[in-house]
Amino acid sequence: MIWPFRRRKPATPDSLLQSDPANELYRLFLERGARVHKTAKWHHYFDIYDAFLARYRGQSPTLLEIGVDECGSLEIWREWLGPGARIFGMDINPKSAELAPPGVKVFIGDQADPAFLRQVLAEIGTPDIVVDDGGHTSNQQIESFEVFYPAMTPDGVYIVEDTHTALWGGQWDDRPGMTFLDYAAERVKDLHAWSGIHANFRRYHTHPAERVGAEPEVPEFTRTTRAISFYDSIVAFERGPRREPWQERR
Ligand SMILES: C[S@@+](CC[C@H](N)C(=O)[O-])C[C@H]1O[C@@H](n2cnc3c(N)ncnc32)[C@H](O)[C@@H]1O
């Protein structure tokens, strides 16, 4: 029997595409040859990557992908972002390091091990982009996020893939009472740490220079995150400096 994943792929008619065919990252995926290191991505992800990451093309961002398997995605990132990009991978399987494209380093270790993650950070410096496509359990996703996110550039982007596993239960549900989608929803509440307290309402209708009393304490996340976007199976966190909000009638 021919293993179904190894059969020659039929051509993909435009009617079946799930990202914009003019999106060059999607084209790189669609046009992968037969004898290359593979990458497995959902078709609708490419427009999401493009929306968040196109601004880094031709620049020199530091990208870290967690979970790289055959490293096909690292090849695509390299081609799409350009030669100035610093590309790194991470995987628990030592085979991935052997498949790293030229000029790309793949670290071997467990994404749920904060000590290992800090070693990775010490080597790569400050990431601009983190893509988590690793083991997809809640604990792994949360542990990686908690180490890498605060260490990113102030306008960096952190993308967690395949967040549908939060709904699968079983082995993916390894953080009692907290799937990654629950965790991300808690971070949405953190985005509202200032405006979400009704007692602050008057303060935020007052000119910042005329406010009395100390600023309410909020999590670091609130001050450093401008947006969280939810898609089918992806959560994207956009970093950006924020200050207490202000509403005016003009
Ligand atoms: C879905 S594959 C990655 C696919 C790859 N990003 C691509 O685009 O083709 C998931 C990878 O995560 C790795 N992985 C699983 N558990 C991990 C862990 N705890 N830490 C790091 N990597 C892990 C697996 O070895 C596997 O290579």
The ligand as a Tripos MOL2 file, in Angstrom:
@<TRIPOS>MOLECULE
LIG
   27    29     1     0     0
SMALL
NO_CHARGES

@<TRIPOS>ATOM
      1 C1          3.8470   19.9300   14.2120 C.3       1 LIG1
      2 S1          5.5430   19.4990   14.2840 S.3       1 LIG1
      3 C2          6.3370   20.9850   13.7720 C.3       1 LIG1
      4 C3          6.1160   21.2490   12.3450 C.3       1 LIG1
      5 C4          6.9310   22.3870   11.7880 C.3       1 LIG1
      6 N1          6.7970   23.6230   12.5230 N.3       1 LIG1
      7 C5          6.4960   22.5980   10.3630 C.2       1 LIG1
      8 O1          6.0350   23.6950   10.0220 O.co2     1 LIG1
      9 O2          6.6190   21.6790    9.5860 O.co2     1 LIG1
     10 C6          5.7770   19.5390   16.0230 C.3       1 LIG1
     11 C7          7.2260   19.4070   16.4630 C.3       1 LIG1
     12 O3          7.2720   19.7260   17.8470 O.3       1 LIG1
     13 C8          8.2400   18.9130   18.4530 C.3       1 LIG1
     14 N2          7.9620   18.8390   19.8940 N.ar      1 LIG1
     15 C9          7.0490   18.0630   20.5170 C.ar      1 LIG1
     16 N3          7.1220   18.2430   21.8370 N.ar      1 LIG1
     17 C10         8.0850   19.1700   22.0550 C.ar      1 LIG1
     18 C11         8.6270   19.7730   23.2260 C.ar      1 LIG1
     19 N4          8.1640   19.4500   24.4320 N.pl3     1 LIG1
     20 N5          9.6030   20.6740   23.0850 N.ar      1 LIG1
     21 C12        10.0740   20.9990   21.8490 C.ar      1 LIG1
     22 N6          9.6080   20.4540   20.7070 N.ar      1 LIG1
     23 C13         8.6190   19.5500   20.8090 C.ar      1 LIG1
     24 C14         8.1150   17.5760   17.7380 C.3       1 LIG1
     25 O4          9.3230   16.8250   17.8560 O.3       1 LIG1
     26 C15         7.8030   18.0030   16.3110 C.3       1 LIG1
     27 O5          8.9660   18.0500   15.5160 O.3       1 LIG1
@<TRIPOS>BOND
     1     1     2 1
     2     2     3 1
     3     2    10 1
     4     3     4 1
     5     4     5 1
     6     5     6 1
     7     5     7 1
     8     7     8 2
     9     7     9 1
    10    10    11 1
    11    11    12 1
    12    11    26 1
    13    12    13 1
    14    13    14 1
    15    13    24 1
    16    14    15 ar
    17    14    23 ar
    18    15    16 ar
    19    16    17 ar
    20    17    18 ar
    21    17    23 ar
    22    18    19 1
    23    18    20 ar
    24    20    21 ar
    25    21    22 ar
    26    22    23 ar
    27    24    25 1
    28    24    26 1
    29    26    27 1
@<TRIPOS>SUBSTRUCTURE
     1 LIG1         1 GROUP 0 **** ****
